[in-house]
């Protein structure tokens, strides 16, 4: 199943207006590794995930590494999220050193919370 764990462009939040909408209208979920803003949509065809990493966490190399680690954790668990969610994940500095299993566990908790509240 090569496409099972993909993270295609249609799943990504890319436009600043989409990010702003999730921040303004969504609910917040916090854990030691990241904060997430979740918005249940009505006409979305699939979950949409975006990442924002503040400059205070480091230079571009460090921020990109954090994004790659978070994207991988989300990619592994994406099939467990219902299709109508838009989520923006703001990683914290702990995301850089946390084991991959812990990242996946926190993403799984986020997705379970989203699926339970819909």
C-alpha positions in Angstrom: 0.0 0.0 0.0 2.3 2.8 -1.1 -0.3 5.6 -0.9 -1.7 4.7 2.5 0.7 6.9 4.4 1.1 9.7 2.0 0.9 13.4 2.8 -0.3 14.9 -0.5 -0.7 18.6 -1.1 -4.5 18.4 -0.9 -4.1 17.5 2.8 -2.0 20.5 3.6 -3.1 23.9 4.7 -1.2 26.4 2.6 -3.0 29.7 2.4 -2.7 32.3 5.2 -6.4 32.8 5.1 -7.0 29.2 5.9 -4.6 29.4 8.8 -6.2 32.6 10.1 -9.7 31.0 9.9 -8.5 28.0 12.0 -6.8 30.3 14.6 -9.9 32.6 14.9 -12.7 30.1 14.9 -11.0 26.8 16.0 -10.6 25.3 19.5 -7.2 24.8 21.1 -5.6 21.6 22.2 -2.3 21.7 24.2 0.2 19.1 25.1 3.9 19.3 26.1 5.1 18.9 22.5 2.7 21.2 20.6 -0.3 23.3 20.6 -3.0 22.7 18.0 -6.0 24.7 16.7 -8.8 22.5 15.3 -11.7 23.6 13.3 -14.5 21.4 12.1 -15.5 22.3 8.5 -18.6 21.6 6.6 -17.6 21.4 3.0 -14.0 20.1 3.2 -13.1 16.9 1.3 -10.5 15.5 3.6 -8.6 16.6 6.7 -6.3 19.6 6.2 -3.2 20.0 8.3 -0.8 23.0 8.6 2.3 23.7 10.6 3.7 26.9 12.0 7.0 27.0 13.8 8.0 30.3 15.5 11.4 31.8 14.8 12.1 31.7 18.6 12.7 27.9 18.2 15.8 28.4 16.1 17.1 29.1 12.6 15.5 27.8 9.5 17.4 24.5 9.6 16.0 23.7 13.1 12.5 24.9 12.3 12.4 22.7 9.1 13.6 19.7 11.1 10.9 20.2 13.6 8.3 20.5 10.8 9.6 17.3 9.1 9.3 15.4 12.4 5.8 16.6 13.1 4.7 16.0 9.5 5.9 12.4 9.7 4.0 11.8 13.0 0.9 13.3 11.4 1.4 11.3 8.2 1.6 8.0 10.1 -1.7 8.7 11.9 -3.7 10.7 9.3 -5.9 7.8 8.4 -7.4 8.0 11.9 -8.7 11.5 11.5 -12.2 12.2 10.2 -12.3 14.1 6.9 -13.9 17.4 7.9 -11.1 18.8 10.2 -8.7 21.7 9.6 -5.8 21.6 12.1 -2.9 24.0 12.6 -0.1 22.5 14.7 2.4 24.8 16.5 5.3 22.7 17.7 7.2 23.6 20.9 10.9 23.2 21.3 10.4 19.8 22.9 9.3 18.4 19.5 12.9 18.5 18.3 14.2 16.0 20.9 11.1 14.0 21.6 11.1 10.4 20.5 9.1 9.6 17.4 6.8 7.3 19.3 5.9 10.2 21.7 5.2 12.5 18.8 2.9 9.9 17.3 1.2 9.3 20.6 0.4 13.0 21.1 -0.9 13.3 17.5 -3.1 10.3 18.1 -4.5 11.9 21.2 -5.2 15.1 19.2 -7.0 13.1 16.5 -9.0 11.1 19.0 -10.1 14.3 20.7 -11.2 15.8 17.3 -13.1 12.6 16.3 -14.8 12.4 19.7 -16.1 16.0 19.6 -17.6 16.0 16.2 
